[in-house]
Amino acid sequence: MGPLGVTELANATALPKTTVHRLLKTFEAHHWVEFNRDKKYQLSWGVLPMAKSFLTSLDVRAIAQPYMVAIRDQLQQSVNLFLAQGDYRICIERVAADKPLRNDIKIGTVYPIFKGAAGKIFGAYLGGFKDADMSASESSQIRHDGYVVTRGNRVPDAASIAVPIFSFGNKLEAVMTISGPIGDYTEERVKEYLSVMVVLGQTISKQMGATL
């Protein structure tokens, strides 16, 4: 797909033009897109590190995807896989359940790295994010527990559980989450979901070369 104008992008994404324009200005500031002489937006050099991270994520995607399908079918929750890129996190794989949510996640969606359940995992294990609303004690507790549960953190009517995925050298490679309507995340169901997700994270991590 070649360069596109604001109106074309708004039509393609079904987003308001004001929202598209605001996003483009953010992307332009990060050199992800640039405004060309034809007054259209095109990809810029800033996407190259992101593309490199995407390519290096192919192994974790290939390993995780069959498990994600199985977990979606078992728990009836959407399953998402995130990769860190600078101060942001990117959804690199998603297996959706039939439970649509407002502001639902899509493959390729970029979020501030410290937002949501996945962001808390990244913040706890990678650290150094000055905007992260997380104390040292919470960060330590997350590393001890090996998971995060949030309700209404990013989307008011949604809840999520996140677990880390490690690779060789026990390096944080990615974060996997399940998400769904907040009503699904009762205390009893959270225990059920956690019993599956924690084991899943460990299983994928071992296949990625981690020694847990």
N, C-alpha and C positions, 0 to 999 in steps of 0.2 A: 504494500500500500504506500502510495506516494504522499507528498505534503498535503495537508488538509487545513481548511479554514475553521474558524470557531463554529460557524453555523453547521458545517459538514460534520464536525466532531460531535456537536450537540445532537444532531440527528442520528448519528451512528451509535451514540451511547445512551440516548433517551434522557440526558441530563439537561437542566436549564443552561442557557447560554452563559448566564452570570457565573454559574458553578464551573463550567468548562473554562471560562476565561480566567477565573481565580486559580484553578488547578494548573493551567498552562503557565501562568506567571510564576507559580511555585516551581514547576518543572524547569522553566527557563532560568530561574535563579540558581538551580543546581546543575545547569548545562545539560539537562536531559533532552530538551528540545530547543530549537532556535527559530526565530521569525525570519523567513527568507525574503528575497526581493519581490516575490509575487504576493507578499502579505499572507503567507500561509506558514503553518508550523510543520517542522520536520525534525527527525531525531538528530541529536547532537552528540558530540564526543563523550559527554558525561555518562552515556549509557554503556560505554565499553566495560568499565569495571563491573557493572551490574550483569552484563552479558557473560563475563568471565565467571562470576559467581553462579549464574544460572547453569552454565555448562558443567561446572564442578559439582553441581547439585544433582546431576543426572543419576548418579549411582544411588544416592539416598532416595530419590524419587522412585527409581525402579524397584528398590528393595521394599519401600514403604507402601507403594500403591496397592498391592494385593491385600495387605493387612488392613489398609484403610477401607477397602470395599467390604471386607469381612466384618470389621467393627461397625461400619455404618449399618449393615444388615442385622447385626446382633443387637446393637444398642438403639437403633433408629435415631441416631444423631448424626449431624454433618461432621465430617472429619477433614481437617485442614493441616497442611504442612507449610511451615514458614522458615525462611532463610534470612539471616542478618546481612545487611549491606549498609555499612556506615551507621548513621543515626536512624536508619529505617529497617523495617522488616517487610519481606515480600512473600506473598502467598504463591508457592511454586507448585502446589498440587491441592486439589479439593475433590472430595467425594460427597455430594450433597444428599441429605435426607429430604423427604417430602414434607418439610416443615419450614416454609419460607419465613424469613425474618426481615425486619426493616434494616437497611444498610447491610444486607447480607454480603458475605465475603465472596470474592471472585478470584480466579487464578490471575496473577499479575497485579493484584491490588497492593498498593504500598501504604504502610502505616508508620507513624513514629514508632521507633523500636520499643519504647517503654510502655506503650498503651496496651491494655487488655491482659488476658491471662498469659498469652505467649510472650508479651512484652515483659512481664514480671520474671519469667524464666530467663529471658535474655539479660535482663538487668541483674538478676541474681548471680548468673554464671560469668557474664562478660564484664559487668560493672562499667564505671566511667561515664554514665549517662547523667549529666547534671540535672536534667529535667525529670528524672524518674522519681515519682512520688513513693519512695520505698526506703524505709529505714535500714540501717545495718543489721538490726536484729531480725527484721522480716526477711531480708536477703539471706541471712544465715539459716533461718528456719526453712526457707524454700529449698536450699541446697540439702538440708537434712532430710526433708520430707521427700524431695524428688518429684514434686507436683505442685500445681496451683489450681485453686478453685475460685472463680469469680462469678458474681451475680450482678448484672446491671452495670458492669464496669465501663464498657465501651458503648453497648446498646442497652437502653433501659429495660427492655422486656426479654433480654437474652442472658444466658449463663454459659459458662465454658469451663473446661478442665484442660490444662496444658501439662505436658511432660517433655523433658529434654531427650534429644537424640544425640548420642555421642559417637565419635569415630575413633580411629587409631590414636593412641596416646590419651584417650579419654577426653578429647577435645570436643566442645559443644559444636555439633554440626548443624542441627536444625531443632525446631520445636514442633511437636504435633499437638493439635487440640481437637476436642470435640466441642460442638456448640449446638444449642437448641433453645426452645422456649424456656423461660425461667421456671415455669410450673413443672417442668420435667425434672428439675434438680432439687428434689426433696432430699432430706438427710439420708433416707434409706436408699434412694436411687444413686445418690452421689457415692455411697459406699460401693455399690455394685459397679458403677462406672469406673471408679478408681481401681478396683481389683483387676479390671481388664486393662485399663490404660497404662498403669505402672508396669505391668508385665509386658505389655506391647512395646513400650519404650525401651525396656531392657533387652527384649528380643531383637529389635531392629538395631540397637546399639551394638550388640555382640556381632551381628552380621556385618556391621560397618567396621569392625576391628577393635571395638572398645573392650576393655577388660574390667567389668564391673563386679 
